[in-house]
Amino acid sequence: MVSRRPSMREPSAPARRSLSTQVLKALANESRLQIMRWLQDPRAHFPPQVEGDLVEDGVCGLFIAQKLGIGQPTASEHLRILVQVGVLRAKRIKQWTFYKRDEKRIVDVKKELRDGW
């Protein structure tokens, strides 16, 4: 009997559920949920940036902190959590970090939640 290893690209069903659970926990925070809403239409919520395009590259973490009215360390922690669960992507340009939604991951999570009920 040949033993097949699970694909490294496709997490197992329990792992997918665990990832979805982590996403739900991350989005249970109002500040993180608000960040996700703003990044859905960044041009409507953030001013133009000197470095990086709002849509292509994402929004500078400093703008997100300012809009939330919180300090940079607190904003960075919120953003780190969202990146860790895969719903945001971070991109470095010079000394700045820009954040944008990972729409494919968001669609996958929604599908997992819908199919899991």
N, C-alpha and C positions, 0 to 999 in steps of 0.2 A: 504494500500500500504506500503510495507516494503522499507525503505530507506537503500541503501547500501553505506557504506563508501568506499572511494577509498582505495585500498591496500597501506599500508605503504611501502611495498617493491618496488612497481612499480609506479614511478611518472606518473602523468597524461601527456597527449600529450603536452599541453602548457608548463608544467614544464620541460619535456624532451627537447623541443625546446629552452627553456630558458637556460638549462644547456649546450646545444650545442652552443648556442650563447656565453655563458661565456667561453667555451673552445676556440672558435674562437678568442675571444678578448685576451685571455691569450697567444695564439700562434701567435698573430699578432706582438709580440715583437721578434726581431731577436735573442736576447740572449736566450730567453726561447725556441724558435724553435731550436736553436743550441743545447741546453741541451737535448732536446728530441731526436735529431739525434744522439748525442754521446751516450746516454743511450740505444739506439737501439742495439748497439754492444759495451758494456763497455770495454771488454778486448782489443779491437782494439784502444781505445781512452784513457785509463787510466792505470797507473802502478798498479802492485799488491799492496794490502793493508795489513797492519799488522792485523787489526781487520776486520772481515767481508769479505765474498766472493763477488767479483764484480757482479756476475750474480745472486746468490741466495739472497744476502742481499742488494745489490745496491752499489752505489758509494758514498764515503764520501763527504759531502758538501764542505769540504776544497779543495779537488781535483777539484771539479767543479768550485769553485771560482778561483783557480789558473789557470785552463785551459782557463777560460773566461778572465783572466787578470783584475779582478775586486776585490774589497774588500769583505770580508765575509758578512758584513751587506747587501750589495747590492745583492749578490748571494742568501742569505737567503730569501730576499724578492721575488726574481724570483722563487725560489723553493717553497716558501709558496703559491704563486699564483697557481703554477702547481698542488700542492697537493690539494688546495682548490677546484679546478675544477675537480679533480679526475683522472687526467692523470698520476700522479706520486703518489707513496706511500712512506711514510717516516718510517724509522725503527731506533730506538735508540739502540745502542750497547755501553755500558759504557758511556762515555761523548760525543760520536760522533753520528751524524745523517746521515744515509745512505738513498739514494734515488734510486728508480727503477721505471720503467714504469709500469703502470697498463694496461697490454695488453687487458684485457677484456673490460675495459672502453673505450679504444681507438677504439676497434672494434665496440662497441656500438655507439660511436659518429660517426664513419664513416658510419655506417648503417643508423643512423638517418639523416645524411646529404644527403646520396644517396637517401633514400626513401622520403625525404622532398621536393625534387625538382620535 
